[in-house]
Amino acid sequence: MNALIKITGHHDRALLEVSVLKTINDMFSIETMCMVLAQEAVNDKFVGLIRIDEKNNIISSDNGYFQNNLLDKLEGVLSSSVGSKQVETLPNKDKTAWDIVYPILNVNNVVCSLLVCHSKNNPSVHEQRIISGILHVYSNSLSLINKTQRDKLTGLFNRETLDTEITKVLMRGTGDSSVSNIDNEKRHSDDLHTWLGVVDIDHFKTINDNYGHLYGDEVIILVARLMMNSCVRDDDLVFRYGGEEFVVMLKAKTEQHAANAFDRLRQNIDNHIFPQIGNVTLSIGFVEVLGQRSATDVIGMADDALYYAKENGRNQISSYPALVHEGKLKIAEHVSNNDVSFF
């Protein structure tokens, strides 16, 4: 009971997932566990979310492990569990170890993710029911979190969630010990940096004036879906910032890699034919989330780059550090040179 109370007390998805895995591991001493996202919008149908290894270490988004050690071997049984919505078990050849797959259903009774347990013992029906019950509590808690974090029109993360996510990244950059271990471990092996882009639909007022607000809302919804499909990493995040503005947070090793990712997003929208309207374009300004004093500062920098893009032709991306380096933008007065270093 205490474990269930602890699970339902979390308001952050990453912390919730850690709590679920640790609770099940403490109760049943399972050798290794992995949580896998069932997502058709990415190249691989299944994407690794989080795992707990044989030494009780929690590792997040370690997709090299998932692809090499799990998905290749278990893709068939994962698909079977999605289709049947039932627990599936797969023993090794001499039945000295078992892989058990538990489907996790959302409020619409659709399998949204799966828990994979590797154990030396085949769990009893009673144990399977207890684990399935815990996963049901997890699914209900996740649904409540999503309701508070999502924009009603698009289903994207909302503005309040954006501020939280930016603050997490800034705190990780300072080594703040109050940030959760799971956040600190994200992408630790890839040496990736976090980049934030403010995205604006070009000439959106004209769309509303010519076609009406209902068509305007449809454009916003479709742009949101296309942007989600353009995000290839499982921890890329897309937010509805307000009106026709969005924010994208993505991981990239360099500024050029980030620019390429944002430009692919822009091109995907530019190449799409919108019903009745035809062509819709985006302008994007982006900056690295590093060293700023607040989420407001980060968004302000990206917004300055966005304004430059819109004032110089639209349908393009602009990098804040590049514009500053070229003398086309001045560092905002509220950001000191000691706070931000671009090169």
C-alpha positions in Angstrom: 0.0 0.0 0.0 2.8 2.4 0.9 4.4 1.7 -2.5 1.2 2.5 -4.3 0.8 5.8 -2.4 4.4 6.7 -3.4 3.7 6.0 -7.0 0.5 8.1 -7.1 2.3 11.0 -5.4 4.6 11.8 -8.4 3.7 14.5 -10.9 6.6 14.0 -13.3 6.6 11.1 -15.8 10.3 10.2 -15.4 10.0 10.0 -11.6 6.8 8.0 -11.9 8.5 5.5 -14.1 11.4 5.1 -11.8 9.0 4.6 -8.8 7.1 1.9 -10.7 10.3 -0.1 -11.6 11.7 0.2 -8.1 8.5 -0.9 -6.5 8.1 -4.0 -8.7 11.8 -4.8 -8.2 11.6 -4.5 -4.4 8.6 -6.8 -4.3 9.7 -9.5 -6.7 13.6 -9.2 -7.0 13.4 -9.3 -10.8 16.9 -9.5 -12.4 16.4 -6.7 -15.0 13.4 -4.7 -16.1 12.8 -2.4 -19.1 9.9 -0.1 -20.0 9.3 0.2 -23.7 7.1 2.8 -25.5 4.8 1.4 -28.2 4.9 4.2 -30.7 4.2 3.9 -34.4 5.3 7.5 -35.2 8.9 6.6 -35.1 11.0 4.4 -37.4 11.1 1.5 -34.9 7.7 0.5 -33.5 9.1 0.2 -30.0 11.3 2.7 -28.3 13.2 2.1 -25.0 12.2 4.5 -22.2 13.9 3.3 -19.0 15.5 0.2 -17.5 16.8 -1.1 -14.2 19.8 -3.4 -14.6 21.1 -6.3 -12.5 22.9 -3.9 -10.2 19.7 -1.8 -9.5 20.9 1.1 -11.6 18.2 3.2 -13.3 19.1 4.1 -16.9 17.0 6.3 -19.1 16.6 6.4 -22.9 19.5 4.0 -23.4 18.3 2.9 -26.9 21.5 1.3 -27.9 20.9 -1.3 -25.2 17.3 -1.7 -26.1 17.9 -2.1 -29.8 20.9 -4.5 -29.5 19.8 -6.6 -26.5 16.0 -6.4 -26.3 14.1 -5.2 -29.4 15.9 -7.5 -31.9 15.3 -10.5 -29.7 11.8 -9.8 -28.4 10.1 -7.8 -31.1 7.8 -10.7 -31.9 6.6 -11.2 -28.4 6.3 -7.4 -27.9 4.0 -7.2 -30.9 2.1 -10.2 -29.7 1.4 -8.6 -26.3 0.3 -5.4 -28.1 -2.1 -7.4 -30.2 -3.5 -9.6 -27.5 -3.3 -7.0 -24.6 -2.2 -10.0 -22.5 0.9 -10.9 -20.6 3.3 -12.9 -22.8 6.1 -15.1 -21.5 9.2 -16.3 -23.4 11.5 -18.9 -21.8 15.1 -19.5 -23.0 15.9 -22.9 -24.5 16.5 -24.8 -21.3 13.9 -22.8 -19.3 16.4 -21.4 -16.8 15.4 -17.8 -17.5 12.2 -16.0 -18.7 11.3 -12.8 -20.4 7.8 -11.7 -19.4 6.1 -8.9 -21.3 3.3 -6.9 -19.5 1.1 -4.6 -21.7 0.3 -1.2 -20.2 -3.1 0.1 -21.5 -4.1 3.8 -21.5 -7.5 5.2 -20.7 -8.7 4.3 -24.3 -7.8 0.6 -23.7 -4.9 0.9 -26.2 -1.4 -0.5 -25.4 0.8 2.6 -25.0 3.8 0.9 -23.5 5.1 -2.4 -22.1 7.1 -3.6 -19.2 9.7 -6.3 -20.0 11.0 -8.4 -17.0 13.9 -10.8 -17.3 13.9 -13.3 -14.4 15.3 -16.7 -13.5 11.8 -17.7 -12.3 8.6 -17.8 -14.3 6.2 -15.7 -12.2 3.0 -17.2 -10.9 -0.4 -16.1 -12.1 -0.8 -14.3 -8.8 2.4 -12.4 -9.2 1.5 -11.5 -12.7 -1.8 -10.0 -11.5 -0.1 -7.9 -8.9 2.4 -6.5 -11.4 -0.4 -5.8 -13.9 -2.3 -4.0 -11.1 0.7 -1.8 -10.3 1.0 -1.0 -14.0 -2.7 -0.1 -14.1 -2.1 2.4 -11.2 0.9 3.7 -13.2 -1.3 4.2 -16.3 -4.0 6.1 -14.4 -1.4 8.3 -12.8 0.2 9.0 -16.2 -3.2 10.0 -17.6 -3.7 12.5 -14.8 -0.2 13.9 -15.4 -0.9 14.3 -19.1 -4.2 16.1 -18.5 -2.3 18.8 -16.5 0.6 19.0 -18.9 -1.1 19.0 -22.3 -2.7 21.7 -24.5 -6.4 20.9 -25.1 -6.4 21.8 -28.8 -3.3 20.1 -30.0 -2.4 17.5 -27.3 1.1 19.0 -27.2 2.8 19.9 -23.9 1.6 23.2 -22.6 3.4 26.4 -21.6 3.6 25.6 -17.9 5.3 22.3 -18.7 7.7 24.1 -21.0 9.0 26.3 -18.1 9.5 23.2 -16.0 11.5 21.4 -18.7 13.7 24.4 -19.4 14.4 24.8 -15.7 15.4 21.1 -15.4 18.0 21.5 -18.2 19.4 24.7 -16.7 19.7 23.1 -13.2 21.4 20.0 -14.7 23.9 22.4 -16.3 24.8 23.8 -12.9 25.1 20.4 -11.2 22.2 21.2 -8.9 21.7 18.2 -6.6 18.0 18.7 -6.4 17.5 17.5 -9.9 16.5 13.8 -10.1 19.0 11.2 -10.9 17.0 10.1 -13.8 17.3 13.6 -15.4 21.0 13.6 -14.8 21.5 10.3 -16.5 19.6 11.2 -19.7 21.8 11.1 -22.7 24.9 11.0 -20.5 26.8 8.8 -22.9 26.0 10.7 -26.1 27.3 14.1 -25.0 24.3 15.7 -26.6 23.2 19.3 -25.9 19.7 20.7 -25.5 18.5 23.2 -28.1 15.3 25.2 -27.9 13.5 26.6 -31.0 10.6 29.0 -31.0 8.4 28.2 -34.0 5.8 30.6 -35.6 3.4 30.0 -38.4 4.0 32.6 -41.1 1.1 34.9 -42.0 -1.3 33.1 -39.7 -3.5 36.2 -39.3 -4.1 36.1 -43.0 -5.2 32.5 -42.8 -7.7 33.4 -40.0 -8.9 36.4 -42.0 -9.4 34.6 -45.3 -10.6 31.2 -44.1 -12.0 31.7 -40.6 -10.9 30.6 -37.1 -12.0 27.0 -37.5 -9.6 26.6 -40.4 -7.0 28.4 -38.4 -7.4 25.8 -35.6 -7.2 23.0 -38.1 -3.9 24.4 -39.4 -2.5 24.6 -35.8 -3.6 21.0 -35.1 -2.0 19.7 -38.4 1.2 21.6 -37.9 1.4 20.2 -34.4 1.0 16.6 -35.7 3.6 17.2 -38.5 6.1 18.6 -36.0 5.6 15.6 -33.7 6.3 13.3 -36.7 9.4 15.3 -37.5 10.9 14.7 -34.1 13.0 11.5 -34.5 14.4 11.2 -30.9 12.2 9.8 -28.2 13.1 12.7 -25.8 12.5 15.5 -28.3 9.7 17.7 -26.9 7.1 19.8 -28.7 5.0 22.5 -26.8 2.1 24.8 -27.7 3.4 28.1 -26.6 0.3 30.2 -27.4 -1.7 31.1 -30.5 0.3 30.1 -33.6 3.6 29.7 -31.7 5.2 26.5 -30.7 8.4 25.5 -28.9 10.6 22.5 -29.8 13.3 21.2 -27.4 15.6 18.7 -29.1 19.0 17.0 -28.5 22.0 17.6 -30.9 25.7 17.5 -30.6 26.5 20.7 -32.3 24.8 24.0 -33.4 24.9 22.8 -37.0 23.2 19.5 -36.1 20.5 21.4 -34.3 20.1 23.8 -37.3 19.7 20.7 -39.6 17.1 19.3 -37.3 15.1 22.5 -37.1 15.3 23.0 -40.9 14.0 19.5 -41.5 11.0 20.4 -39.4 10.5 23.6 -41.4 10.8 21.7 -44.7 8.3 19.1 -43.6 5.7 21.8 -43.1 6.6 23.7 -46.3 6.3 20.5 -48.3 2.8 19.6 -47.0 -0.3 20.7 -48.8 -2.9 21.9 -46.3 -6.6 21.3 -47.2 -8.2 24.4 -48.8 -5.2 26.6 -47.9 -2.4 25.0 -49.7 1.1 26.0 -48.6 1.9 26.9 -45.0 5.4 28.0 -43.8 7.3 28.4 -40.5 9.9 30.7 -39.2 12.1 29.3 -36.4 14.6 30.9 -34.0 16.8 28.7 -31.8 19.4 28.8 -29.1 21.2 26.3 -26.8 19.8 25.9 -23.3 23.0 26.5 -21.4 24.0 29.0 -18.8 21.0 31.3 -18.9 19.5 32.4 -15.6 15.9 31.5 -16.3 13.5 29.9 -18.7 12.4 33.4 -19.7 15.9 34.3 -20.8 16.1 31.1 -22.9 12.8 31.8 -24.7 13.7 35.5 -25.1 16.9 34.6 -27.0 15.2 32.2 -29.3 12.4 34.7 -29.8 14.9 37.4 -30.8 16.3 35.0 -33.5 12.7 34.2 -34.6 12.0 37.9 -35.0 15.1 38.3 -37.2 13.9 35.3 -39.3 10.5 36.9 -39.8 11.9 40.3 -40.5 14.3 38.9 -43.2 12.0 36.9 -45.4 10.2 34.3 -43.2 10.2 30.5 -44.0 13.7 30.1 -42.5 15.6 29.2 -39.4 17.9 31.6 -37.4 20.4 30.7 -34.8 20.7 33.2 -31.9 24.4 32.5 -31.2 25.3 32.8 -34.9 23.4 36.1 -35.2 25.2 37.5 -32.2 28.6 36.2 -33.5 27.9 37.9 -36.9 26.9 41.2 -35.2 23.3 41.0 -36.5 21.9 40.8 -32.9 23.1 42.2 -29.7 23.0 40.1 -26.5 19.9 41.0 -24.6 20.4 43.6 -21.8 19.1 41.2 -19.1 21.7 38.6 -20.0 25.3 39.3 -19.0 28.3 38.1 -21.0 29.3 36.0 -18.0 26.0 34.1 -18.1 26.2 32.8 -21.7 29.1 31.6 -23.7 28.5 30.6 -27.3 31.9 29.7 -28.6 
